[in-house]
Amino acid sequence: MNEQTIPYKIYLEEDEMPKYWYNLRADMKNKPAPLLNPATLKPMTFEDLQPVFCDELIEQELDDTTPYILNSRSNYNYIAKAF
């Protein structure tokens, strides 16, 4: 495949966006090291990340136990039907 046939971007309609995704960390026996605050060298807290990321993204990044992460725009009925 040459470079001209590889799309630069793939655009999805809103109804094509993922409704949920799988959190691999939920199944890991050895969890990855926590994100460290560069100023304190201590694990990052929710409050440390708020100036940079929205609350929903912070919750996802700090979550080590929830296997299926729901898109904030989707609802529980969608994932319940999928499984």
MARTI-180521 format. One line per field, with one value per residue: residue number from 1; residue in three letters; x, y, z of N, C-alpha, C in turn. Coordinates in steps of 0.2 Angstrom, whole numbers, padded with zeros to 4 digits. Each point is the difference from the previous one (the first is absolute). Last residue first. Layout:
N
nr [NUM, ...] .
rest [ALA, ...] .
n_east [X, ...] .
n_north [Y, ...] .
n_up [Z, ...] .
ca_east [X, ...] .
ca_north [Y, ...] .
ca_up [Z, ...] .
c_east [X, ...] .
c_north [Y, ...] .
c_up [Z, ...] .
// end
This chain:
83
nr [83, 82, 81, 80, 79, 78, 77, 76, 75, 74, 73, 72, 71, 70, 69, 68, 67, 66, 65, 64, 63, 62, 61, 60, 59, 58, 57, 56, 55, 54, 53, 52, 51, 50, 49, 48, 47, 46, 45, 44, 43, 42, 41, 40, 39, 38, 37, 36, 35, 34, 33, 32, 31, 30, 29, 28, 27, 26, 25, 24, 23, 22, 21, 20, 19, 18, 17, 16, 15, 14, 13, 12, 11, 10, 9, 8, 7, 6, 5, 4, 3, 2, 1] .
rest [PHE, ALA, LYS, ALA, ILE, TYR, ASN, TYR, ASN, SER, ARG, SER, ASN, LEU, ILE, TYR, PRO, THR, THR, ASP, ASP, LEU, GLU, GLN, GLU, ILE, LEU, GLU, ASP, CYS, PHE, VAL, PRO, GLN, LEU, ASP, GLU, PHE, THR, MET, PRO, LYS, LEU, THR, ALA, PRO, ASN, LEU, LEU, PRO, ALA, PRO, LYS, ASN, LYS, MET, ASP, ALA, ARG, LEU, ASN, TYR, TRP, TYR, LYS, PRO, MET, GLU, ASP, GLU, GLU, LEU, TYR, ILE, LYS, TYR, PRO, ILE, THR, GLN, GLU, ASN, MET] .
n_east [-0120, -0004, -0017, 0005, 0010, -0013, -0012, 0009, 0009, 0015, 0016, 0022, 0013, 0009, 0015, 0006, 0011, 0007, 0017, 0018, 0000, 0007, -0004, -0022, -0009, 0006, -0012, -0020, 0002, 0016, 0025, 0019, 0000, -0006, 0014, 0007, -0018, -0005, 0022, 0026, 0024, 0024, 0019, -0001, -0002, -0009, -0019, -0009, -0015, -0001, 0006, -0010, -0010, -0004, -0015, -0019, -0022, -0010, 0011, -0006, -0023, -0019, -0022, -0023, -0014, 0011, -0005, -0015, -0019, 0005, 0015, 0024, 0025, 0028, 0025, 0018, -0001, 0010, 0007, 0020, 0022, 0003, 0000] .
n_north [-0036, 0020, 0013, 0014, 0021, 0019, 0011, 0017, 0022, 0021, 0017, -0001, -0023, -0022, -0022, -0024, -0013, 0009, 0005, 0018, 0029, 0023, 0011, 0006, 0020, 0021, 0009, 0012, 0023, 0017, 0010, 0013, 0009, -0017, -0018, -0002, -0008, -0023, -0012, -0012, -0009, 0007, 0016, 0025, 0015, -0012, -0020, -0025, -0024, -0027, -0026, -0023, -0025, -0027, -0017, 0005, 0007, 0022, 0015, 0004, 0010, 0005, 0013, 0013, 0011, 0009, 0011, 0005, 0016, 0022, 0001, 0000, 0001, -0002, 0006, -0001, -0021, -0016, -0003, 0011, -0009, -0025, -0028] .
n_up [0129, -0012, 0010, 0018, -0004, -0005, 0017, 0015, -0012, -0013, -0002, 0011, -0003, 0012, 0008, 0012, 0017, 0025, 0018, 0002, -0005, -0004, -0021, -0004, 0010, -0009, -0019, 0004, 0008, -0015, -0003, 0006, 0023, 0016, 0012, 0023, 0015, 0003, 0007, -0001, 0012, 0006, -0002, -0003, -0020, -0019, 0002, -0008, -0006, 0004, -0006, -0008, 0006, 0002, -0004, -0019, -0011, -0002, -0015, -0024, -0011, -0021, -0012, -0013, -0015, -0025, -0024, -0019, -0001, -0005, -0022, -0011, -0015, -0004, -0012, -0014, -0018, -0020, -0022, -0009, 0005, -0008, 0000] .
ca_east [0002, 0006, -0003, -0004, 0005, 0003, -0004, 0001, -0004, -0005, -0006, -0005, 0001, -0005, -0001, -0002, 0002, -0006, -0005, 0004, -0004, 0001, 0007, 0002, -0003, 0004, 0006, -0002, -0002, -0007, -0005, 0002, 0001, -0005, -0001, 0006, 0001, -0005, -0007, -0005, -0006, -0005, 0002, 0001, 0002, 0007, 0000, 0003, 0003, -0005, 0001, 0005, -0002, 0005, 0002, 0007, 0002, -0005, 0003, 0005, 0006, 0002, 0006, 0004, -0004, -0001, 0005, 0006, -0002, -0001, -0006, -0005, -0006, -0007, -0005, 0004, -0003, -0001, -0006, -0006, -0002, 0005, -0004] .
ca_north [-0006, -0003, -0003, -0006, -0005, -0002, -0005, -0007, -0001, -0006, 0002, 0004, 0007, 0003, 0007, 0003, -0003, -0001, -0006, -0007, -0006, -0002, -0002, -0006, -0006, -0001, -0003, -0007, -0004, 0000, -0004, -0002, 0006, 0004, 0000, 0001, 0008, 0003, 0000, 0005, -0002, -0004, -0007, -0003, 0004, 0002, 0008, 0004, 0006, 0006, 0005, 0004, 0006, 0005, -0002, 0000, -0008, -0003, 0001, -0006, 0002, -0004, -0003, -0002, 0001, -0006, 0001, -0005, -0007, 0000, 0003, -0004, 0003, -0003, 0000, 0005, 0006, 0000, -0004, 0004, 0006, 0006, 0006] .
ca_up [0004, -0003, -0006, 0003, 0002, -0006, -0003, 0002, 0006, -0001, -0004, 0004, -0003, -0004, 0001, -0006, -0007, -0004, 0001, -0001, 0001, 0006, 0001, -0004, 0003, 0006, -0002, -0002, 0005, 0002, -0003, -0006, -0004, -0002, -0008, -0004, 0000, -0004, 0002, -0002, -0005, 0004, -0001, 0006, 0006, -0001, 0000, 0005, -0003, -0001, 0005, -0002, -0003, 0002, 0006, 0002, 0000, 0005, 0007, 0002, 0004, 0005, -0001, 0006, 0005, 0005, 0005, -0001, 0001, 0007, 0002, 0002, 0003, -0001, 0005, 0005, 0002, 0007, 0001, -0003, 0004, 0000, 0000] .
c_east [-0005, 0002, 0006, -0002, -0004, 0005, 0003, -0004, 0001, -0003, -0005, -0006, -0005, 0002, -0005, -0002, -0002, 0002, -0006, -0005, 0004, -0003, 0002, 0007, 0003, -0003, 0005, 0006, -0001, -0001, -0007, -0006, 0002, 0002, -0006, -0001, 0007, 0001, -0004, -0007, -0004, -0006, -0004, 0002, 0002, 0002, 0008, 0000, 0003, 0004, -0004, 0002, 0006, -0002, 0005, 0001, 0008, 0002, -0005, 0002, 0005, 0007, 0002, 0006, 0003, -0004, -0001, 0005, 0005, -0002, -0001, -0006, -0005, -0005, -0006, -0004, 0004, -0004, -0001, -0007, -0006, -0004, 0004] .
c_north [-0004, -0006, -0004, -0004, -0007, -0006, -0002, -0005, -0007, -0001, -0006, 0002, 0004, 0007, 0002, 0007, 0003, -0002, -0001, -0006, -0006, -0006, -0002, -0002, -0007, -0007, -0002, -0004, -0008, -0005, 0001, -0004, -0002, 0006, 0005, 0001, 0002, 0007, 0003, -0001, 0006, -0002, -0005, -0008, -0003, 0005, 0002, 0008, 0004, 0006, 0006, 0006, 0005, 0007, 0005, -0003, -0001, -0008, -0004, 0000, -0006, 0003, -0004, -0003, -0002, 0002, -0006, 0000, -0005, -0007, -0001, 0004, -0004, 0004, -0004, 0000, 0004, 0006, -0001, -0004, 0003, 0005, 0006] .
c_up [0002, 0003, -0004, -0006, 0002, 0001, -0007, -0004, 0002, 0006, -0001, -0004, 0004, -0003, -0005, 0002, -0006, -0007, -0004, 0001, -0001, 0002, 0006, 0001, -0004, 0004, 0006, -0003, -0002, 0005, 0003, -0004, -0007, -0004, -0002, -0007, -0004, -0001, -0005, 0003, -0001, -0006, 0004, 0000, 0006, 0005, -0001, -0001, 0006, -0003, -0001, 0006, -0002, -0003, 0003, 0007, 0002, 0000, 0005, 0007, 0002, 0003, 0006, -0002, 0007, 0006, 0005, 0005, -0001, 0002, 0008, 0002, 0002, 0004, -0002, 0006, 0006, 0002, 0008, 0002, -0002, 0005, 0000] .
// end
